[in-house]
Amino acid sequence: MGIITSFHNQRVKDAAKLRSRRHRDAQQRVLIDGAREIQRAIDADVPILEAFVCQARANSLESQRVLEEFEERNVPTFQVAAAIFERLAYGDRNEGVLAVATLPASTLDRLPSPDGGIVGVLVGVEKPGNVGAVVRSADATGVRALIVADGATDLYNPNAIRASLGTLFTMPVCRASSSETITWLRDHGVAIFAARVDATRLYTEVDFSGAVAIALGSESRGLPSDWDIEDVTSVGLPMQGSADSLNVSTTAAVLFYEALRQRRIPSGA
């Protein structure tokens, strides 16, 4: 097949629409930009439906490895001109490979049981880059699952995928309401901790070693009143300067790593 050079090509038009959440939901497909991100989707058995490649730009070892994966898996792959690729690509990291995949299912009933592990909860977080960064920290710290409650952004926004380095596809992630999330956590015997700027207990003063959920709200509004309940323990980070809070992804990383640290301490130490 020759190189696609027309913006009116139907495949190109359909793929370009996937930059919009409305069209991702309508098509039940997602556009994955970047070799590492595509490789992680492949590793997670996310079905790759088709791919686009700008051969002149697919020079990295990671890009070449992904192209070999496409060939081994018989993924329909279309060469496109540089101008077409730029229309499809997201951001300024142009690696010459893009994939269109089936939109992963993301519901509570698909999450694994906590089994004594850590569950991350993001409530009302709006910026997709923050969601992706939290997923990346959750992946690094062995978090069992991440729930995006009352999500104001799309989990599979290209910026969320990019910020997560593709770990959105390997980390069990789902969307739910706050009430559904709280019920699920209670049903699984998970102790719930909430990060709040006005908390009187420091995060280092609580026990994160069992089955725990760590809930974080948006930077602008914090956690909603749904989380002001008796069995939710508020924890805070010490703030020594004039700012009263950190970026939500930074806070998540601090809390997740503290939970991991507590689990790595020898029993009785």
Stockholm file with secondary structure:
# STOCKHOLM 1.0

chainA/1-269         MGIITSFHNQRVKDAAKLRSRRHRDAQQRVLIDGAREIQRAIDADVPILEAFVCQARANSLESQRVLEEFEERNVPTFQVAAAIFERLAYGDRNEGVLAVATLPASTLDRLPSPDGGIVGVLVGVEKPGNVGAVVRSADATGVRALIVADGATDLYNPNAIRASLGTLFTMPVCRASSSETITWLRDHGVAIFAARVDATRLYTEVDFSGAVAIALGSESRGLPSDWDIEDVTSVGLPMQGSADSLNVSTTAAVLFYEALRQRRIPSGA
#=GR chainA/1-269 SS CCCBCCTTCHHHHHHHHTTSHHHHHHHTEEEEESHHHHHHHHHTTCCEEEEEECTTTCCSHHHHHHHHHHHHTTCCEEEBCHHHHHHHCCSSCCCSEEEEEECCCCCGGGSCCCTTCEEEEEESCCCHHHHHHHHHHHHHTTCSEEEEETCSSCTTCHHHHHHTTTTTTTSCEEEECHHHHHHHHHHTTCEEEEECTTCSSBGGGSCCSSSEEEEEEBTTTBSCGGGCSTTEEEEBCCCCSSCCCCCHHHHHHHHHHHHHHHHHSCTTC
#=GC SS_cons         CCCBCCTTCHHHHHHHHTTSHHHHHHHTEEEEESHHHHHHHHHTTCCEEEEEECTTTCCSHHHHHHHHHHHHTTCCEEEBCHHHHHHHCCSSCCCSEEEEEECCCCCGGGSCCCTTCEEEEEESCCCHHHHHHHHHHHHHTTCSEEEEETCSSCTTCHHHHHHTTTTTTTSCEEEECHHHHHHHHHHTTCEEEEECTTCSSBGGGSCCSSSEEEEEEBTTTBSCGGGCSTTEEEEBCCCCSSCCCCCHHHHHHHHHHHHHHHHHSCTTC
//
